[in-house]
C-alpha cells in the first residue's frame, strides 16, 4: 500500500506550481506537460511532479525573460 502521507506533500507541490499559473484549470496544468508517449495512468507521483516542475520552471523563465515588444502599427 502506498503511504497516504505522500498525498498532502504532492498536493502542496501542485499547489505551488498552480499558484504561479492561476489562469490554468487543473486539467490544463497537467495536460500541458503530457505527450503521446507518456502513460499518465502508470506514472509515479514523483515523476509527474518532476515533469510539472521542469516544464513550468521553463515557462516561467520564458515569461520573465521575453522582450517587451509593443505593436507600434
Secondary structure, DSSP 8 states (H G I E B T S, - for coil): ---TTHHHHHHHHHHHHHHTTTTS-HHHHHHTT--TT--GGG--HHHHHHHHHHHHHHHHHHHHHS-------
